[in-house]
């Protein structure tokens, strides 16, 4: 698959794979996997993992599996499974015939557990979850062994089979590995492998009432699928000894686990638990709300898969935790949309302007450039007539010195059209609000013709007779703080929510070419920003989400850092 992106920079994971290929560690194979839990929608942090795992497999002519770690039926749903598949496809990746579920291996995992019981490495424990926490110990104190740790192999086998048969209530018994209650790694202190859970599973129905714990299942899945490089985030580094212990005891194939730093980004949260709180608390309008960092939310907002892959490529891969400024993600989007998004004219906060010396009933078809970055996109015709709408912010009755747009007695150029001059302001006699401007135009100044004079500003407009009424949703960051999840003890991270993160504008006026724009279409509204047609749109009544502004904060940050570096070098 050619994604038309720059070559990937080298990183420590690529160096490991290169060395493994040189030593023929896995017979020249590179086989990765993307293993989400279907307990929520994927977010931009998962996009980094998707691009990494599928990207590495593609670069090394290897394979990448899509596998669902569906070991907890209480929190998992088919809705999440389907959304994850859609997100991976949308990002541009294909798992071909390699779609797997942890639940595909439940029978094999159960037999592996029986194998550990038979060799004295696992036992059925009657401690409650609260008692287990008490027995576990602390980082500085060893744990205590369960009173049931030394049950006979025969009793453990009998109890474990009866657990599977459904004889015991939820939480009454667990199957635990017999490792070391004094281990400095708390994950090795006789971890739970199975718990009793009488719950229907989205994939297996009511077949099971004992379910494997994530740490028991995860390493086995990689082993069964013969994964070569099991790439995961740093929080799983302390779990690696446990995964290895299980596979060593079973004499099973062992992949190489490699940990990298997860993505942290300003102005958002990356915890699926917190994202679920936002959805359930109705702080947002669902998982695909354009303010959410979910892939579905970014897609609805107007992000392109190319921009997200570009972002993931630029942030790179490392072992050190860091936080990426959301401005870089927005910069990557602008860079992509600047090349592909058609330019159109829209007026979000309209004020009517009547050009008094323009003939009544006359309509001109003016040529407008679709995208100056891509001449192959050509031009389109836009209608011009006596009455137009301009942006309310483009007029001031008493302007300051450096305001160069329209004002009484001042001239501006209308984009692709003529120079106009404001002659009169019409106000509502009761409120004093400006309701209309009276202007004149110079017919000798049509854009593209020989122009005898210049003006200091060009503004956008829409013909009133031909304008299509639209709704625009102006989105801002969902959180006020750069690190909204970092709060003092007793404080609520949700207090950092920006309650003005959505402004809905009714009565916007857009050019007629946008009347039936398809949902998902992206445009640059000239001078206003990039916008995407929302799924709520209906024919003739479009709804637009502002994807991102034209102002590039990341370019400003990068320029400032470069300037500071140059000054430091000169010193």
N, C-alpha and C positions, 0 to 999 in steps of 0.2 A: 504494500500500500504506500503510495507516494503522497505524503501530506504537505509537500511543497514548503518545508520548513528548513531553517538553517541546520547545519550539522550539530549534533549534540556535543557539548563539551565533555571532556573526560571527568570522571569522578571516581571515588573509592570503590563503588559497586562495579563499575566497568573494569577497573583494574583487577578486582577479584575474579570477575568472569574471564577476563583476558588471560590471567594466570592459570585458571582452571582449564581453559581450552588448550593452553600450551602444554600442560602436564597430563592432558587427556583424563582429567579427574572423573568426568561423567561420560566418557566415550564420545566427547565432542558435542554433547547435547547441551542446550540451554532451554529450560522449561520452567516458566514462572506461573504465577496464578494471582488473580485478584479475588480475595476471599471476604466479601462483605457479609455482615449479619443483616438479615432482612427485618430489622426492627426500627426502620426509619428511612427517610429519603437521603440520598447521597448529597454531600456538600463539596465545596471547593477543595477541601483537604483530601477527600477521596479522589477528586480529579487528579491530584498530584500522584497518588498511588496508581491510578488507572494508567495515566500517561507513562509512568515509570515502568510498570510491569509489562504492559502491552508493547510499549516502545522498545524496551530491551529485547523482548522476544522477537520483534520485527527486525531490529538492527542486527541481530545475530542469527537470523534465519531459524529461529526457534519456535516454540509454541507458548501460548499463554491460556490458561484455563480461567473461566468464570465459575467460581464456586461459592455457593451460599452456605455459610456456617449457621445452619438453622437448628440449633440445639436447644432453644428456649421457646416452646410453643406459646407461652403466655404473652410474649412481647412481639411475636413475629406474625406477619400477615402476607397473604398473596399479593395484596396491593403494593407492598414494598418490593416484593420480588419483581413484579412487572415494571415498576418505576426504575429500579436499578438496571434492568436489562435495557430499557429505553434510553437511560442516561449514557450507558457505555456505548451503545450504537450511535447515539447523537454525537458523542465526542469523536467518533470516527474509527472505532475499533470493532473487531469481529473475533468472537471466540470459536467460530466455525462449529464443529460438532462437539466441542469440549465444554458443555454446560453440566455442572455437577452440583450435588447437594450433600451436606454432611449426612442428611437423613438417608441418602443412598447407601451409606455404609453402617447404618445402625446395627444390623445383624452381625456384621464382621467386628464392629467395635465391642459388641456384647461378648463375642467369642474370645476376643483379645483379653477382655476383663476376666473371663473364666480362666484363661491361661495364666494370668497373674495370680489369681486366687490359688490355683493348683500348685504354683511354685512358691507359695507362702509370701507373696509380695502385695496382697490386697486383702482387706477384711471388711466385714459388715459392721458398721458402728451405730449404736443406739443413742449417741449424744445428740441433743437438740442443737440448732444453729447457735443459740446463745451460749450453751455449755461449750461448744466447740471453740468459740471465740475466747472463752476463759482459759481453756486448755492450751490454746495456741502459743501463748507467751508473747513476748515483745521483742523489739529489735535488740534489746540488751539482756533479756532473760530467756532461757530456753523454755520450750513448751513441755507439757506433761502428756504422757501416753494415755490414750483412751482405755478405760477399763475393759473394753471389748477387743482390744488390739490382738490378744493372743487366743482368740477363738480358734477352734480346729478348722482345718481345711474343709472337712466334711460339713461342719455346721455353716461355714461361710457360703459354700456352694448351695446348700439347701435354702438358706435365707435369701441369697441373691436370686435364685430361681423363683422363690415365692414372692419376692419384690416385683419381679417381672410379671408374675401371674396376677398381680393386683390385690394381694391379701392384706397389705398394710396401708394405712392412711398417709396422706402427703406429709412429708417432713419427719416421719417417725423413724426412718432408717436411711443410711447412706452407705455407699461403697467407697472406701478410702484406700489409697495406696499406702503401703507400709515402708516409709523411707527413713526419716530422721527428725525427731521432734526437737533436737538440739541444733539443727542446721542454722547457720547465720542467714540463709535465704529462706524467708518465711514461706515461699511457695513450695519448699521441699518438706515442710512439716506435715506429713501424712495428708496430702490434699484429697479433697473429695473428687471422686471420679463419676459417680452416679447419684442422682437424687430421685425420690419418688414424686411424681407429678401427674395426677390424673387430669390430663388436659388434651384436647384434640390438637393435632398438628396439621399445619396447612398442606403438608405433603404426604403424611402417613396416616392421617385420620386418627382413629382411636386404637391403632395397633399397639402402641407403646404406652406404658404408664411409668416407666423409668427412662430418664433422659440423661445423656452424657453431659458432663460439664465441659465448658469451652476448652479448658486446658488439656483435658483428656482427649478430646476429639480433634483439636486443631493439628497437632503434630502427626496424628494417625492419618488424617486426610492427605497431608503433604506426602506422607510415606506411601500410601496406597496409590496415589496419582503419579508417583515417581518424579516429583518436583525436584529440580536441581538446585535452584536458588530461591529460598523462601524469604522474600523481602517483606519486612514489617517495620513498624515504627518503634522508637526507642523504649516505649513503656513495656515492650515485650522482651527486652533484653534479659531481665531477671527471670523470665519464664523459660528461657532457652534451656537451662540445665534440667528443668522438669521434662520438657519435650524430649530431650536426649535420653533422660533416664528411662522413660517409658519405652522408647524404641530399642534401647540397649537390652532391657529386660526381655523384650519380645523377640529379640534377634531380627528386627525389621530393618528395612532400607532407611537410611538417614539422609535427608537433604541438608543443605547448608543454610542456616538462618543468618540473614544479614539485616541489621537494624539501621534505620536512618531517622533523622529528625522530622517530626510531623510538621505540617504547615500551621503556623499561627499568623493571623492577619489582623491588622488594626480595625477598629470600628465594628467588630462582629464577634460572635461566639462560635466555637466549632464542636461543642458537645451536643451529641444527638439528644441527650436528656434535656438540655436547656432549650434546644430547638423545638422539642416536643412540648415543653412548657409554653413556649411562645404560641404554638398552634392551639393547644388546648385552652390556654388562657385568652385566646382571641386577641392577642396583641398584634397578630398578623392575620391575613385572610388565607390561611392554609399553607401547606408545605411549598407550594409554588408561588407564594407571594413574592413579587419582584424585589422586595427588601431583604428577603432571606438569602443566605449564602449557599442554599441548596442548588444543585445543578439545574433542577427544574425551575427554580426561582430565577436564576441567572438567564436561563433560556427564555423565560417569559418576559424578562426585562429587556431582552434584545441582544444579549451576549452571543457571540458566535463561537462554535467549537474551535475554530482556528485561533481566536484570541486567547482562549483558555489554554490550548496546547502551547501557544507561544509564551504565555505567562509561566506555565509549569517548566518550560525549557529554560527560561531566564532566571528563575529563582534557584535552579540547580538542586543538588542533593548533597547533604552534609551530615555529620554526626552531631553537630552542635545545634542546640535549640536557639531559635531566633524568631523575630516577628517581622513579617513583611508588611510594608505600608500598602494599604488598599489602593493608594494612588498608582502603584505599579500595575495592578490588575486593570485599572481604568485606562492607563496609558497604553497597554497592550491592545485593549479594545479600540481605542481611538485610532491606533496605528492600523488596525485591520479595517475598521469601518471607513476610514478616510479613503481607502482604495476601492471599496466595493459599494458603499451606500450612495444611492442617487440623491442629489440635492433637490429639494423642493421648497416651496414657500408656504408658511403657515403663520397665522397671527393668533397668539394665545390669549391676549388681553386686548380685544379689538376696540378701536375707536374709528368712527366713520369720517371719511374725508371726501368732500365733493369738489371735483375739479370744474369750476364754474365755466371756464372758457372751452372745455372739451365738448364736442357736439353730442347732444342727447341722442341715444339710440345707437351710437357708433360703437363697434367692437373691433379691436385690433387683435391679431394673433401674433404674439411676440416670440422670438426664439430664445430659449433658455437652455443653458448647458446642464447636462445631467450629472456629470462628474468631471471637473477639470483635471483630476488625477488620472483619468482613464478616457482618452479621446474616443475609444471604440464604443463607449456608451452613448455617444451622439448627443442630440438635442431633442427638445420637445416644444410644443406650442402652448403658450399660456395666454388666456384672454385678458385684455385690458379695456376698461370702460370708464365712464365719467365718474362713477362712485366706487371708491375702494375702501378697504380696511387697512389701517396701519397699526403697529404695536403702540399701545398707550404709553409705554415707556420711551417711545421715540419722539414724544412731544412734551415740551414744557412751556407753560405760559410765561414764566419769568425765569429763564435759564441762567445758571452760573456761567462764568467766563469760559470754561473749557467744555461746555456742552455744545456740540457741533451738529446735533440733529435738528429736527423741525421745531420752530418757534415762530411767533408772530413776526412777520416781515423777513423771515429767513428762508433760504432755499436748501433743498436736499435733492439727491438723485434717487429716483425709484429704480430698484434693481431691474435691469434689462429694459427699462422704459425711459421716462423723461425726467427732466429737472422740474420740480414743482416748488411753489412758494406759498406759504401760509398767509392769507390775506385777512382772515376773520375767525374768531372763536365764537361758537354758539354754545350757550349754557342753558341748563334747566333753570327757569326763573324761580322755582321754589327752593331748590337745593343748592344752586350755584355750581353744580357739577358740569364739567365740559361734556357735551354730548355729540358735538360735530365740529369739524374744521371745514372752513371754506378756503379753497386753494385755486391757484391758476397754474397753468403749465406752459412751457416754452416748446412749441412743436418742432423747433429746429434742433432740439437736443436729444432726440431719440437715441438710445444706446446703440452703438455700432456705427452711427453716422458721424460726419465731421463735426466735432464739438468745438465751439469757439470759446468756451469757458469751463472752468472747473468749480466743483463745490467740495466741501470738506467731509461730507458724509453721504453714504449710500444706505438706504433702508429697504426692508422687504415689505411686501404688500400683497393683498389678494383682491381681485375684482369682486365687488359686493354682489353683483348680479349672478356670478358664476360660483361663488364660494360655497363650499360644503361645510355644514356645521359638524363639529367634532367635539369629543371630550379628550382632555389631556390630563394625565396623571403624573404629577411632578414628584419624583421620589428623591429623598435624601437618605443619608445613612441612618440605620435603625437605632444606633446608639450614639450617645453624646461623647463618651469617653473612648480613648484609643484601646483601652483594655477593660471592657465592661464586665468581664467575669471576675476580675480581681477586686474584691471588696473586703472591707474589714469584717471581722467576726461579728455576727449578729445582723449585718447589713444584707440587703436583698439586691442581687445583681440586676434585677428587673427595674430597680429605681433609676438605672442609667439609660432606660429606653427614651428615645427621642419621640415624643408624642406629636411632633410636627413633621414627621418623616414622610408624610403623604399629603399633598395638596391636590385636590381634584378641581379642574377648571372646566366649566360648562360653557357652551356658546363660543368655542374657538372656531376660527374660520381657516379652512385649508383650501389649497388649489384643487380644481375639479379632478385632476389626475388621481387623487387619493380617495375618491368616493368609494371604490370597491377594492381597495388594497387588501391583499390577503393577510390573514393573521400570521404573525411571524416576520412579515416584511419589515425591513429596516431602512430608515431614511435619515438624511441630515436635514433638519429644518434650518434653513440658512440663518445664521447669526444666533440661533437658539440652542442647538445641541443635536444629539442623535436620538431618534425616537423609533419605537417598534410598535407595530400594530398588535393590539392585545386580542386575546381569544374572545373577549366580550363584544367585539365589533360585530355589527350587522351591516348588510349591504346598504350603502348610502348613509350609514351612521357609524363612522369609524371611531375607535377608541385608541389613543396612543399613549404608550408608556415612555416617559423620558428615560432613555438608557443611560446616558452620561452627558455631561455638559461639554462644551467645546474647550473650556479652560482646562489646561493640562497641568495639574499640580505636580505630577511626577517630573515633568520636564523642568519645572521651576526648581524642584528639590535637587535634581541631578545637576542642573546648571550651577546652583549655589555651591554644591559639594565640589564640583570641578574647579570653580573659581577659588574656593578656600584651599584646595590642594595645590593649585598653581601658586598662590601667594605663599604657602608654606615652603614650596620648593625654591621659590626665589629668595626666601630668607635664609 
